[in-house]
Amino acid sequence: MWNYIKGLIRNGSLLSKFLVGSLLFIVIVTFLALANNSGKDAVSFLAIGGFAAFKRYKDRFTNFFKNVETVPYWGNKFGRDICIRLLSEDKFKPYVNKKGQKVRGFSVSESGRWFCINGQYYPTYLVFDYNRSSSEITMIDGTQIDSGDWKYDYQITQALNEYLNTDRNLRLDNTSHDMITTGDCSRAFKRILQGNYEDLATSDWDEFRYRWEKELSEIKVANLNRMNTRDHAKALRDKSIAGEALHTRVLMDEEINVIAHAIRNDEIKDISDWFKLNAFKDDMCVCNGVSLLKDLGYPTNKVGTLFLFDCLRDIQKPYFEDAVITLEKFPIDELVPIIESHVETAHATGDVLWGAGLLYLSKRIGYTISLAQGSVALDDPIAAIFRDKPEPMVQAQGKF
């Protein structure tokens, strides 16, 4: 509730409503006072003068008292009550750009589900792109809205461009094909939307975004002619092109299969440099790496072992579950030493989310982490997740 109220105060909506109410109150009281005294003749004069002033400064009045949405676009789709409930579950912190600077007026939620600019909240995974030249934000259903007054703030627009980071295209040999259009966004959204917007509001947005981006890739490939489609499949057997696609755009299952087939046939060799979390454009693209290793199977996918363990660091990420599924196919004697080593690090650094991810994998392979058996202090919060009942912590994320 407090996040929503802070948004109303910050974007001016609450102040506007207060000022309008105060102005109406003053006008009514003044009118009554004049009507009951000798100033009756002044009433018509004030009314005519006030109307003339309103006509003259109508645009200024409208802009000052306009209703700035606390949750632009999606607030109308989800409803105020749902938005308040969703926002109440998150804490926000200032966004830090690539230069290490905090951006004033721009914050992101700890869960990564929301970002906030000058009191306006946007669901991160439901926003596709920001166009600095047109000052428009494109939602994943293809709808475009004006970015508001902060479009003139260079630091915010630069940070938003960096935060969304969505430039993606198809690469065939040395040819880049058309960028994604609003029509593509709309078609992909309609294909995967099940139920109504209220159902979407309470769904797993990162999973929804991942399915949406896969649908986008399918639409773009389907738009290629038959010759280009063959060229596209051939291009993905080239290491540099396959690596670029893997790291920058969510791939279809068929594209993952082509790359995996090329690796098995030694057309693509030495892929160890592919599997680093920071090499991928965003969380959605990390899913590509996990899917490829899952497709390759053991022992070919051993090259990505440490990458898969890195994918367990945050149980809220969209690639977490597939990383667990892939790792549980490994021989248990290869997993145990890495699990124990990472558990010690998670315990030493106080990383509860990582500890929960390691515990979840351990339970899936039927292994009991040594920290759960040993002697630990009763007030040790990290050891407690291994010793007590950790399952609700994992299940609370809505993924299992």
BADRENPA-556577 format. One record per residue (C-alpha): residue number from 1; residue in one letter; x negated, y, z. Coordinates in nm, 2 decimals. Layout:
// residues N
+------+------+--------+--------+--------+
: resi : resn :     c1 :     c2 :     c3 :
+------+------+--------+--------+--------+
:  NUM :    A :      X :      Y :      Z :
...
+------+------+--------+--------+--------+
This chain:
// residues 400
+------+------+--------+--------+--------+
: resi : resn :     c1 :     c2 :     c3 :
+------+------+--------+--------+--------+
:    1 :    M :   0.00 :   0.00 :   0.00 :
:    2 :    W :  -0.28 :   0.24 :   0.10 :
:    3 :    N :  -0.46 :   0.20 :  -0.24 :
:    4 :    Y :  -0.14 :   0.30 :  -0.42 :
:    5 :    I :  -0.08 :   0.60 :  -0.19 :
:    6 :    K :  -0.44 :   0.71 :  -0.24 :
:    7 :    G :  -0.39 :   0.69 :  -0.61 :
:    8 :    L :  -0.08 :   0.91 :  -0.59 :
:    9 :    I :  -0.27 :   1.17 :  -0.39 :
:   10 :    R :  -0.58 :   1.15 :  -0.62 :
:   11 :    N :  -0.40 :   1.18 :  -0.95 :
:   12 :    G :  -0.17 :   1.46 :  -0.82 :
:   13 :    S :   0.16 :   1.28 :  -0.85 :
:   14 :    L :   0.24 :   1.30 :  -0.48 :
:   15 :    L :   0.13 :   1.67 :  -0.47 :
:   16 :    S :   0.34 :   1.75 :  -0.77 :
:   17 :    K :   0.65 :   1.59 :  -0.61 :
:   18 :    F :   0.59 :   1.78 :  -0.29 :
:   19 :    L :   0.54 :   2.11 :  -0.47 :
:   20 :    V :   0.86 :   2.06 :  -0.68 :
:   21 :    G :   1.06 :   1.97 :  -0.37 :
:   22 :    S :   0.93 :   2.27 :  -0.18 :
:   23 :    L :   1.00 :   2.51 :  -0.47 :
:   24 :    L :   1.36 :   2.38 :  -0.50 :
:   25 :    F :   1.41 :   2.42 :  -0.13 :
:   26 :    I :   1.28 :   2.78 :  -0.14 :
:   27 :    V :   1.50 :   2.86 :  -0.44 :
:   28 :    I :   1.81 :   2.72 :  -0.27 :
:   29 :    V :   1.75 :   2.89 :   0.06 :
:   30 :    T :   1.68 :   3.22 :  -0.12 :
:   31 :    F :   2.00 :   3.19 :  -0.33 :
:   32 :    L :   2.21 :   3.12 :  -0.02 :
:   33 :    A :   2.06 :   3.41 :   0.17 :
:   34 :    L :   2.13 :   3.65 :  -0.12 :
:   35 :    A :   2.48 :   3.51 :  -0.17 :
:   36 :    N :   2.58 :   3.58 :   0.19 :
:   37 :    N :   2.44 :   3.93 :   0.20 :
:   38 :    S :   2.44 :   4.26 :   0.01 :
:   39 :    G :   2.19 :   4.11 :  -0.24 :
:   40 :    K :   2.45 :   3.93 :  -0.45 :
:   41 :    D :   2.38 :   4.15 :  -0.75 :
:   42 :    A :   2.02 :   4.04 :  -0.74 :
:   43 :    V :   2.11 :   3.68 :  -0.80 :
:   44 :    S :   2.19 :   3.71 :  -1.17 :
:   45 :    F :   1.88 :   3.93 :  -1.21 :
:   46 :    L :   1.65 :   3.67 :  -1.05 :
:   47 :    A :   1.82 :   3.38 :  -1.25 :
:   48 :    I :   1.76 :   3.56 :  -1.59 :
:   49 :    G :   1.41 :   3.66 :  -1.50 :
:   50 :    G :   1.33 :   3.31 :  -1.37 :
:   51 :    F :   1.46 :   3.15 :  -1.69 :
:   52 :    A :   1.26 :   3.39 :  -1.91 :
:   53 :    A :   0.94 :   3.30 :  -1.71 :
:   54 :    F :   1.01 :   2.93 :  -1.74 :
:   55 :    K :   1.05 :   2.96 :  -2.12 :
:   56 :    R :   0.73 :   3.16 :  -2.15 :
:   57 :    Y :   0.52 :   2.92 :  -1.93 :
:   58 :    K :   0.71 :   2.60 :  -2.00 :
:   59 :    D :   0.40 :   2.41 :  -2.12 :
:   60 :    R :   0.20 :   2.51 :  -1.81 :
:   61 :    F :   0.49 :   2.40 :  -1.58 :
:   62 :    T :   0.52 :   2.07 :  -1.77 :
:   63 :    N :   0.15 :   1.99 :  -1.75 :
:   64 :    F :   0.12 :   2.09 :  -1.39 :
:   65 :    F :   0.42 :   1.89 :  -1.27 :
:   66 :    K :   0.39 :   1.60 :  -1.51 :
:   67 :    N :   0.42 :   1.25 :  -1.37 :
:   68 :    V :   0.07 :   1.09 :  -1.38 :
:   69 :    E :   0.11 :   0.71 :  -1.36 :
:   70 :    T :  -0.08 :   0.55 :  -1.07 :
:   71 :    V :  -0.10 :   0.22 :  -1.28 :
:   72 :    P :  -0.09 :   0.35 :  -1.65 :
:   73 :    Y :   0.12 :   0.13 :  -1.88 :
:   74 :    W :   0.11 :  -0.19 :  -1.68 :
:   75 :    G :   0.28 :  -0.02 :  -1.39 :
:   76 :    N :   0.60 :   0.02 :  -1.60 :
:   77 :    K :   0.57 :  -0.35 :  -1.71 :
:   78 :    F :   0.51 :  -0.50 :  -1.37 :
:   79 :    G :   0.71 :  -0.27 :  -1.15 :
:   80 :    R :   0.60 :  -0.05 :  -0.86 :
:   81 :    D :   0.65 :  -0.31 :  -0.59 :
:   82 :    I :   0.43 :  -0.58 :  -0.76 :
:   83 :    C :   0.16 :  -0.32 :  -0.83 :
:   84 :    I :   0.15 :  -0.21 :  -0.46 :
:   85 :    R :   0.13 :  -0.57 :  -0.36 :
:   86 :    L :  -0.15 :  -0.65 :  -0.60 :
:   87 :    L :  -0.35 :  -0.34 :  -0.51 :
:   88 :    S :  -0.32 :  -0.41 :  -0.14 :
:   89 :    E :  -0.52 :  -0.73 :  -0.18 :
:   90 :    D :  -0.83 :  -0.54 :  -0.30 :
:   91 :    K :  -1.10 :  -0.31 :  -0.17 :
:   92 :    F :  -1.27 :  -0.06 :  -0.40 :
:   93 :    K :  -1.63 :   0.06 :  -0.42 :
:   94 :    P :  -1.80 :   0.32 :  -0.64 :
:   95 :    Y :  -1.91 :   0.20 :  -0.98 :
:   96 :    V :  -2.29 :   0.20 :  -1.03 :
:   97 :    N :  -2.41 :   0.24 :  -1.39 :
:   98 :    K :  -2.71 :   0.08 :  -1.55 :
:   99 :    K :  -2.93 :   0.36 :  -1.43 :
:  100 :    G :  -2.84 :   0.28 :  -1.08 :
:  101 :    Q :  -2.63 :   0.59 :  -1.03 :
:  102 :    K :  -2.29 :   0.60 :  -0.86 :
:  103 :    V :  -2.02 :   0.74 :  -1.09 :
:  104 :    R :  -1.80 :   0.99 :  -0.91 :
:  105 :    G :  -1.43 :   0.93 :  -0.97 :
:  106 :    F :  -1.49 :   0.57 :  -1.10 :
:  107 :    S :  -1.46 :   0.27 :  -0.87 :
:  108 :    V :  -1.41 :  -0.11 :  -0.91 :
:  109 :    S :  -1.25 :  -0.36 :  -0.68 :
:  110 :    E :  -1.45 :  -0.62 :  -0.50 :
:  111 :    S :  -1.26 :  -0.90 :  -0.68 :
:  112 :    G :  -1.33 :  -0.74 :  -1.02 :
:  113 :    R :  -0.96 :  -0.75 :  -1.10 :
:  114 :    W :  -0.92 :  -0.36 :  -1.11 :
:  115 :    F :  -1.10 :  -0.05 :  -1.19 :
:  116 :    C :  -0.99 :   0.30 :  -1.08 :
:  117 :    I :  -1.05 :   0.64 :  -1.24 :
:  118 :    N :  -0.94 :   0.95 :  -1.06 :
:  119 :    G :  -0.66 :   0.77 :  -0.88 :
:  120 :    Q :  -0.54 :   0.57 :  -1.18 :
:  121 :    Y :  -0.57 :   0.19 :  -1.16 :
:  122 :    Y :  -0.63 :  -0.04 :  -1.45 :
:  123 :    P :  -0.63 :  -0.42 :  -1.45 :
:  124 :    T :  -0.97 :  -0.50 :  -1.58 :
:  125 :    Y :  -0.89 :  -0.82 :  -1.78 :
:  126 :    L :  -0.58 :  -0.66 :  -1.93 :
:  127 :    V :  -0.77 :  -0.37 :  -2.08 :
:  128 :    F :  -0.95 :  -0.45 :  -2.41 :
:  129 :    D :  -1.13 :  -0.14 :  -2.52 :
:  130 :    Y :  -1.20 :   0.23 :  -2.47 :
:  131 :    N :  -1.25 :   0.45 :  -2.78 :
:  132 :    R :  -1.45 :   0.76 :  -2.68 :
:  133 :    S :  -1.39 :   0.94 :  -3.01 :
:  134 :    S :  -1.01 :   0.91 :  -2.99 :
:  135 :    S :  -1.00 :   0.91 :  -2.60 :
:  136 :    E :  -0.76 :   0.61 :  -2.62 :
:  137 :    I :  -0.76 :   0.29 :  -2.41 :
:  138 :    T :  -0.64 :  -0.02 :  -2.58 :
:  139 :    M :  -0.46 :  -0.29 :  -2.38 :
:  140 :    I :  -0.48 :  -0.66 :  -2.47 :
:  141 :    D :  -0.13 :  -0.65 :  -2.62 :
:  142 :    G :  -0.25 :  -0.38 :  -2.87 :
:  143 :    T :  -0.09 :  -0.08 :  -2.70 :
:  144 :    Q :  -0.30 :   0.23 :  -2.70 :
:  145 :    I :  -0.26 :   0.51 :  -2.43 :
:  146 :    D :  -0.44 :   0.84 :  -2.39 :
:  147 :    S :  -0.71 :   0.83 :  -2.13 :
:  148 :    G :  -0.60 :   1.14 :  -1.95 :
:  149 :    D :  -0.79 :   1.45 :  -1.82 :
:  150 :    W :  -1.11 :   1.26 :  -1.74 :
:  151 :    K :  -1.17 :   1.21 :  -2.11 :
:  152 :    Y :  -1.38 :   1.53 :  -2.09 :
:  153 :    D :  -1.60 :   1.39 :  -1.81 :
:  154 :    Y :  -1.91 :   1.25 :  -1.99 :
:  155 :    Q :  -2.03 :   1.05 :  -1.69 :
:  156 :    I :  -1.70 :   0.87 :  -1.65 :
:  157 :    T :  -1.65 :   0.80 :  -2.03 :
:  158 :    Q :  -2.01 :   0.68 :  -2.06 :
:  159 :    A :  -1.96 :   0.44 :  -1.76 :
:  160 :    L :  -1.63 :   0.31 :  -1.89 :
:  161 :    N :  -1.78 :   0.24 :  -2.23 :
:  162 :    E :  -2.06 :   0.05 :  -2.04 :
:  163 :    Y :  -1.82 :  -0.13 :  -1.81 :
:  164 :    L :  -1.58 :  -0.26 :  -2.07 :
:  165 :    N :  -1.86 :  -0.34 :  -2.32 :
:  166 :    T :  -1.63 :  -0.50 :  -2.58 :
:  167 :    D :  -1.79 :  -0.45 :  -2.92 :
:  168 :    R :  -1.76 :  -0.80 :  -3.09 :
:  169 :    N :  -1.75 :  -0.92 :  -3.44 :
:  170 :    L :  -1.80 :  -1.23 :  -3.65 :
:  171 :    R :  -2.14 :  -1.29 :  -3.80 :
:  172 :    L :  -2.20 :  -1.48 :  -4.12 :
:  173 :    D :  -2.56 :  -1.50 :  -4.22 :
:  174 :    N :  -2.66 :  -1.13 :  -4.22 :
:  175 :    T :  -2.30 :  -1.00 :  -4.27 :
:  176 :    S :  -2.08 :  -0.87 :  -3.99 :
:  177 :    H :  -1.71 :  -0.88 :  -4.05 :
:  178 :    D :  -1.44 :  -0.64 :  -3.94 :
:  179 :    M :  -1.40 :  -0.55 :  -3.58 :
:  180 :    I :  -1.09 :  -0.65 :  -3.39 :
:  181 :    T :  -0.78 :  -0.44 :  -3.46 :
:  182 :    T :  -0.48 :  -0.35 :  -3.24 :
:  183 :    G :  -0.27 :  -0.58 :  -3.47 :
:  184 :    D :  -0.51 :  -0.87 :  -3.39 :
:  185 :    C :  -0.47 :  -0.79 :  -3.01 :
:  186 :    S :  -0.09 :  -0.79 :  -3.04 :
:  187 :    R :  -0.07 :  -1.12 :  -3.23 :
:  188 :    A :  -0.31 :  -1.30 :  -2.99 :
:  189 :    F :  -0.11 :  -1.16 :  -2.69 :
:  190 :    K :   0.22 :  -1.28 :  -2.82 :
:  191 :    R :   0.09 :  -1.63 :  -2.89 :
:  192 :    I :  -0.03 :  -1.70 :  -2.54 :
:  193 :    L :   0.22 :  -1.50 :  -2.33 :
:  194 :    Q :   0.45 :  -1.74 :  -2.15 :
:  195 :    G :   0.74 :  -1.60 :  -1.95 :
:  196 :    N :   0.78 :  -1.22 :  -1.89 :
:  197 :    Y :   0.55 :  -0.94 :  -1.77 :
:  198 :    E :   0.63 :  -1.01 :  -1.41 :
:  199 :    D :   0.50 :  -1.37 :  -1.45 :
:  200 :    L :   0.19 :  -1.22 :  -1.61 :
:  201 :    A :   0.14 :  -0.98 :  -1.31 :
:  202 :    T :   0.10 :  -1.28 :  -1.07 :
:  203 :    S :  -0.09 :  -1.51 :  -1.30 :
:  204 :    D :  -0.47 :  -1.57 :  -1.31 :
:  205 :    W :  -0.58 :  -1.28 :  -1.53 :
:  206 :    D :  -0.93 :  -1.40 :  -1.60 :
:  207 :    E :  -0.79 :  -1.73 :  -1.73 :
:  208 :    F :  -0.53 :  -1.55 :  -1.94 :
:  209 :    R :  -0.80 :  -1.32 :  -2.08 :
:  210 :    Y :  -1.02 :  -1.61 :  -2.17 :
:  211 :    R :  -0.73 :  -1.78 :  -2.36 :
:  212 :    W :  -0.65 :  -1.45 :  -2.53 :
:  213 :    E :  -1.01 :  -1.40 :  -2.65 :
:  214 :    K :  -1.02 :  -1.76 :  -2.79 :
:  215 :    E :  -0.70 :  -1.68 :  -2.98 :
:  216 :    L :  -0.86 :  -1.36 :  -3.11 :
:  217 :    S :  -1.15 :  -1.57 :  -3.25 :
:  218 :    E :  -0.91 :  -1.81 :  -3.41 :
:  219 :    I :  -0.72 :  -1.52 :  -3.58 :
:  220 :    K :  -1.04 :  -1.36 :  -3.71 :
:  221 :    V :  -1.17 :  -1.69 :  -3.85 :
:  222 :    A :  -0.83 :  -1.76 :  -4.01 :
:  223 :    N :  -0.85 :  -1.43 :  -4.19 :
:  224 :    L :  -1.17 :  -1.54 :  -4.37 :
:  225 :    N :  -1.13 :  -1.69 :  -4.71 :
:  226 :    R :  -1.22 :  -2.06 :  -4.76 :
:  227 :    M :  -1.57 :  -1.99 :  -4.89 :
:  228 :    N :  -1.65 :  -1.75 :  -4.59 :
:  229 :    T :  -1.51 :  -2.01 :  -4.35 :
:  230 :    R :  -1.76 :  -2.27 :  -4.49 :
:  231 :    D :  -2.04 :  -2.01 :  -4.46 :
:  232 :    H :  -1.93 :  -1.93 :  -4.11 :
:  233 :    A :  -1.96 :  -2.30 :  -4.00 :
:  234 :    K :  -2.30 :  -2.32 :  -4.18 :
:  235 :    A :  -2.42 :  -2.00 :  -4.01 :
:  236 :    L :  -2.35 :  -2.14 :  -3.67 :
:  237 :    R :  -2.61 :  -2.41 :  -3.73 :
:  238 :    D :  -2.87 :  -2.14 :  -3.74 :
:  239 :    K :  -3.02 :  -2.09 :  -3.39 :
:  240 :    S :  -3.03 :  -1.71 :  -3.40 :
:  241 :    I :  -2.68 :  -1.67 :  -3.53 :
:  242 :    A :  -2.54 :  -1.94 :  -3.29 :
:  243 :    G :  -2.72 :  -1.78 :  -3.00 :
:  244 :    E :  -2.58 :  -1.43 :  -3.08 :
:  245 :    A :  -2.23 :  -1.57 :  -3.11 :
:  246 :    L :  -2.25 :  -1.77 :  -2.79 :
:  247 :    H :  -2.36 :  -1.46 :  -2.59 :
:  248 :    T :  -2.14 :  -1.19 :  -2.74 :
:  249 :    R :  -1.80 :  -1.34 :  -2.83 :
:  250 :    V :  -1.56 :  -1.60 :  -2.69 :
:  251 :    L :  -1.58 :  -1.90 :  -2.93 :
:  252 :    M :  -1.32 :  -2.14 :  -3.04 :
:  253 :    D :  -1.35 :  -2.51 :  -2.95 :
:  254 :    E :  -1.43 :  -2.58 :  -3.31 :
:  255 :    E :  -1.72 :  -2.33 :  -3.31 :
:  256 :    I :  -1.86 :  -2.48 :  -2.99 :
:  257 :    N :  -1.84 :  -2.83 :  -3.16 :
:  258 :    V :  -2.04 :  -2.71 :  -3.46 :
:  259 :    I :  -2.32 :  -2.57 :  -3.24 :
:  260 :    A :  -2.32 :  -2.88 :  -3.02 :
:  261 :    H :  -2.34 :  -3.10 :  -3.33 :
:  262 :    A :  -2.64 :  -2.90 :  -3.47 :
:  263 :    I :  -2.82 :  -2.94 :  -3.14 :
:  264 :    R :  -2.77 :  -3.32 :  -3.13 :
:  265 :    N :  -2.90 :  -3.34 :  -3.49 :
:  266 :    D :  -3.20 :  -3.13 :  -3.41 :
:  267 :    E :  -3.10 :  -2.85 :  -3.65 :
:  268 :    I :  -3.11 :  -2.62 :  -3.34 :
:  269 :    K :  -3.40 :  -2.69 :  -3.11 :
:  270 :    D :  -3.52 :  -2.55 :  -2.77 :
:  271 :    I :  -3.22 :  -2.38 :  -2.63 :
:  272 :    S :  -3.36 :  -2.33 :  -2.28 :
:  273 :    D :  -3.36 :  -1.95 :  -2.32 :
:  274 :    W :  -2.98 :  -1.95 :  -2.39 :
:  275 :    F :  -2.87 :  -2.04 :  -2.04 :
:  276 :    K :  -2.92 :  -1.74 :  -1.82 :
:  277 :    L :  -2.63 :  -1.56 :  -1.67 :
:  278 :    N :  -2.75 :  -1.22 :  -1.76 :
:  279 :    A :  -2.80 :  -1.32 :  -2.12 :
:  280 :    F :  -2.42 :  -1.33 :  -2.17 :
:  281 :    K :  -2.22 :  -1.01 :  -2.25 :
:  282 :    D :  -1.96 :  -1.08 :  -1.99 :
:  283 :    D :  -1.79 :  -1.34 :  -1.78 :
:  284 :    M :  -1.57 :  -1.46 :  -2.07 :
:  285 :    C :  -1.88 :  -1.53 :  -2.28 :
:  286 :    V :  -2.04 :  -1.72 :  -1.99 :
:  287 :    C :  -1.75 :  -1.96 :  -2.04 :
:  288 :    N :  -1.91 :  -2.04 :  -2.39 :
:  289 :    G :  -2.23 :  -2.16 :  -2.23 :
:  290 :    V :  -2.05 :  -2.38 :  -1.98 :
:  291 :    S :  -1.82 :  -2.52 :  -2.26 :
:  292 :    L :  -2.13 :  -2.60 :  -2.48 :
:  293 :    L :  -2.30 :  -2.79 :  -2.20 :
:  294 :    K :  -1.98 :  -2.97 :  -2.12 :
:  295 :    D :  -1.95 :  -3.07 :  -2.49 :
:  296 :    L :  -2.32 :  -3.18 :  -2.51 :
:  297 :    G :  -2.29 :  -3.41 :  -2.21 :
:  298 :    Y :  -2.56 :  -3.57 :  -2.00 :
:  299 :    P :  -2.85 :  -3.60 :  -2.05 :
:  300 :    T :  -2.87 :  -3.34 :  -2.34 :
:  301 :    N :  -2.72 :  -3.08 :  -2.12 :
:  302 :    K :  -2.99 :  -3.11 :  -1.84 :
:  303 :    V :  -3.15 :  -2.80 :  -2.00 :
:  304 :    G :  -2.87 :  -2.60 :  -1.84 :
:  305 :    T :  -2.87 :  -2.75 :  -1.49 :
:  306 :    L :  -2.98 :  -2.44 :  -1.31 :
:  307 :    F :  -2.75 :  -2.22 :  -1.52 :
:  308 :    L :  -2.45 :  -2.44 :  -1.41 :
:  309 :    F :  -2.55 :  -2.41 :  -1.05 :
:  310 :    D :  -2.56 :  -2.03 :  -1.09 :
:  311 :    C :  -2.21 :  -2.05 :  -1.22 :
:  312 :    L :  -2.11 :  -2.18 :  -0.87 :
:  313 :    R :  -2.21 :  -1.86 :  -0.70 :
:  314 :    D :  -1.86 :  -1.71 :  -0.72 :
:  315 :    I :  -1.55 :  -1.93 :  -0.69 :
:  316 :    Q :  -1.35 :  -1.65 :  -0.84 :
:  317 :    K :  -1.51 :  -1.66 :  -1.18 :
:  318 :    P :  -1.33 :  -1.81 :  -1.48 :
:  319 :    Y :  -1.61 :  -2.05 :  -1.56 :
:  320 :    F :  -1.64 :  -2.20 :  -1.21 :
:  321 :    E :  -1.42 :  -2.50 :  -1.24 :
:  322 :    D :  -1.57 :  -2.61 :  -1.58 :
:  323 :    A :  -1.92 :  -2.58 :  -1.43 :
:  324 :    V :  -1.81 :  -2.81 :  -1.15 :
:  325 :    I :  -1.66 :  -3.06 :  -1.40 :
:  326 :    T :  -1.98 :  -3.06 :  -1.60 :
:  327 :    L :  -2.21 :  -3.11 :  -1.30 :
:  328 :    E :  -2.01 :  -3.39 :  -1.15 :
:  329 :    K :  -2.10 :  -3.60 :  -1.45 :
:  330 :    F :  -2.47 :  -3.58 :  -1.36 :
:  331 :    P :  -2.63 :  -3.86 :  -1.15 :
:  332 :    I :  -2.58 :  -3.77 :  -0.78 :
:  333 :    D :  -2.95 :  -3.82 :  -0.70 :
:  334 :    E :  -3.04 :  -3.53 :  -0.94 :
:  335 :    L :  -2.78 :  -3.30 :  -0.78 :
:  336 :    V :  -2.84 :  -3.35 :  -0.41 :
:  337 :    P :  -3.19 :  -3.19 :  -0.39 :
:  338 :    I :  -3.06 :  -2.88 :  -0.58 :
:  339 :    I :  -2.75 :  -2.86 :  -0.37 :
:  340 :    E :  -2.95 :  -2.88 :  -0.04 :
:  341 :    S :  -3.20 :  -2.62 :  -0.17 :
:  342 :    H :  -2.93 :  -2.38 :  -0.27 :
:  343 :    V :  -2.74 :  -2.44 :   0.06 :
:  344 :    E :  -3.04 :  -2.33 :   0.25 :
:  345 :    T :  -3.07 :  -2.01 :   0.04 :
:  346 :    A :  -2.69 :  -1.94 :   0.07 :
:  347 :    H :  -2.72 :  -1.99 :   0.45 :
:  348 :    A :  -3.03 :  -1.76 :   0.48 :
:  349 :    T :  -2.87 :  -1.48 :   0.27 :
:  350 :    G :  -2.52 :  -1.51 :   0.42 :
:  351 :    D :  -2.36 :  -1.58 :   0.08 :
:  352 :    V :  -2.02 :  -1.73 :   0.18 :
:  353 :    L :  -1.89 :  -1.75 :  -0.18 :
:  354 :    W :  -2.19 :  -1.94 :  -0.30 :
:  355 :    G :  -2.17 :  -2.17 :   0.00 :
:  356 :    A :  -1.80 :  -2.24 :  -0.08 :
:  357 :    G :  -1.89 :  -2.32 :  -0.44 :
:  358 :    L :  -2.16 :  -2.56 :  -0.34 :
:  359 :    L :  -1.94 :  -2.73 :  -0.08 :
:  360 :    Y :  -1.67 :  -2.77 :  -0.34 :
:  361 :    L :  -1.91 :  -2.95 :  -0.58 :
:  362 :    S :  -2.04 :  -3.16 :  -0.29 :
:  363 :    K :  -1.69 :  -3.28 :  -0.21 :
:  364 :    R :  -1.62 :  -3.36 :  -0.57 :
:  365 :    I :  -1.92 :  -3.59 :  -0.59 :
:  366 :    G :  -1.86 :  -3.74 :  -0.25 :
:  367 :    Y :  -2.17 :  -3.60 :  -0.08 :
:  368 :    T :  -2.18 :  -3.45 :   0.27 :
:  369 :    I :  -2.41 :  -3.15 :   0.30 :
:  370 :    S :  -2.67 :  -3.18 :   0.57 :
:  371 :    L :  -2.59 :  -2.84 :   0.72 :
:  372 :    A :  -2.24 :  -2.98 :   0.81 :
:  373 :    Q :  -2.39 :  -3.26 :   1.01 :
:  374 :    G :  -2.67 :  -3.07 :   1.19 :
:  375 :    S :  -2.67 :  -2.86 :   1.50 :
:  376 :    V :  -2.57 :  -2.50 :   1.43 :
:  377 :    A :  -2.46 :  -2.21 :   1.64 :
:  378 :    L :  -2.09 :  -2.18 :   1.69 :
:  379 :    D :  -2.09 :  -1.82 :   1.58 :
:  380 :    D :  -2.28 :  -1.89 :   1.26 :
:  381 :    P :  -2.02 :  -1.78 :   0.98 :
:  382 :    I :  -2.21 :  -1.94 :   0.69 :
:  383 :    A :  -2.26 :  -2.28 :   0.86 :
:  384 :    A :  -1.90 :  -2.27 :   0.97 :
:  385 :    I :  -1.78 :  -2.30 :   0.61 :
:  386 :    F :  -1.96 :  -2.63 :   0.58 :
:  387 :    R :  -1.87 :  -2.75 :   0.93 :
:  388 :    D :  -1.50 :  -2.65 :   0.96 :
:  389 :    K :  -1.22 :  -2.65 :   0.71 :
:  390 :    P :  -1.34 :  -2.47 :   0.40 :
:  391 :    E :  -1.08 :  -2.59 :   0.15 :
:  392 :    P :  -0.83 :  -2.30 :   0.20 :
:  393 :    M :  -1.11 :  -2.05 :   0.11 :
:  394 :    V :  -1.15 :  -2.21 :  -0.23 :
:  395 :    Q :  -0.78 :  -2.28 :  -0.29 :
:  396 :    A :  -0.69 :  -1.92 :  -0.20 :
:  397 :    Q :  -0.84 :  -1.80 :  -0.52 :
:  398 :    G :  -0.55 :  -1.96 :  -0.72 :
:  399 :    K :  -0.77 :  -2.18 :  -0.93 :
:  400 :    F :  -0.73 :  -2.53 :  -0.79 :
+------+------+--------+--------+--------+
